[in-house]
Amino acid sequence: MTTTTQNGSHSALAGIDSVAATTSDIALLIGRILLGWIFVRSGYGKIFDIPAVAATFPARGLPAFLAYISVPAEFFGGLALMFGFATRYATLVMVIFMLVATFSSHRYWDFTDAATRRAQDGNFYKNMAILGGIFFLFACGAGRLSLDTWLRRRN
C-alpha cells in the first residue's frame, strides 16, 4: 500500500505537494514515533505496578480490573504505533483507550477549582488532538518505514 497525498487547492500552493509526496514515509515514521512515545512513556511506569494503578480506577468510576487491560494496551499499543506493527488494529485499540481515559480522568467540567479545571481542560483537549492523530494514522497506514510493510514484503 502506498501513501497518497492530495494536490493543493490552487496551483500556487502545489509546490509543497511534491515535498509531501517525497517525504511522506519519513513524516509518517516521525509522527508514529512521537504519537506512540506518549503512550510508551506513560505506560512504562504503570506496567510494573498494575495493582497500584488498579487502586486508582474506582475513584474514576471504573472497575479496577480494567487496569489489567488498559495498562498493557497503553504500553504495547504505543510500541505498536512506534514500530508500525498491526497499525490499523493498534489504532482501534488506542481510540478505545483514549476515549475511556479521557472521559474518566479528564472530566474538567466536574472540577470547581479554577486551576484544576484549567489543567483538566487542557488535558481533555490534548487527548482529543491525540485522537485526531490516531485517526490520521488509521487512514494513512504506517507507511513504508514500518514493520507492517516489512512483514507484507516477506509474504
Secondary structure, 3 states (H helix, E strand, C coil): CCCCCCCCCCHHHCHHHHHHHHHHHHHHHHHHHHHHHHHHHHHHHHHCCHHHHHHHCHHHCCCHHHHHHHHHHHHHHHHHHHHCCCHHHHHHHHHHHHHHHHHHHCCHHHCCCHHHHHHHHHHHHHHHHHHHHHHHHHHHCCCCCCHHHHHHHHC
